[in-house]
Amino acid sequence: MLLHWARLLQRTVASRDRRRALVARRNSFMRAAHARGVDRDTIARAIGLSPAHVGQALRGEFTPE
């Protein structure tokens, strides 16, 4: 029983942390593209996010996904 809970906890925590790391990496790549002249709407279309979410990422703010 304890191993079950340990496995469940590891999967949820590791998954959450991994997702946060991937979102942070994605946001840094979006900021790098924007710094090289790619506009916000083009980034939004290419990634599949709304322009508002891309704007938040470009400003360095937390994005909810």
FENFENTA-V595817 format. One record per residue. SS is DSSP state (H for helix, E for strand, C for the rest). OMEGA is omega in whole degrees, -180 to 180 (999 if undefined). D_FIRST is the distance of its C-alpha to the first C-alpha in whole Angstrom. Layout:
SS OMEGA D_FIRST
SS OMEGA D_FIRST
//
This chain:
C 180 0
H 178 4
H 177 5
H -180 5
H 178 7
H 179 9
H 179 10
H 179 11
H 180 12
H -179 14
H -177 16
H -179 17
H -180 18
H 180 20
H 180 21
H -179 23
H 179 24
H 179 26
H 178 27
H 179 29
H 179 30
H 178 31
H 178 33
H 178 35
H 178 36
H -180 37
H 179 39
H 176 41
H 177 42
H 178 43
H 178 45
H 178 47
H 180 48
H 179 49
H 179 51
C 171 53
C 178 54
C -177 52
C -174 52
H -178 49
H 177 50
H 177 50
H -179 47
H 179 45
H -177 46
H -176 45
H -178 42
C 176 41
C 176 41
C 177 43
H 178 46
H 178 45
H 178 41
H 177 43
H 177 45
H -179 43
H -179 41
H 177 45
C 180 45
C 180 42
C 178 40
C 174 37
C -170 36
C -177 34
C 999 32
//
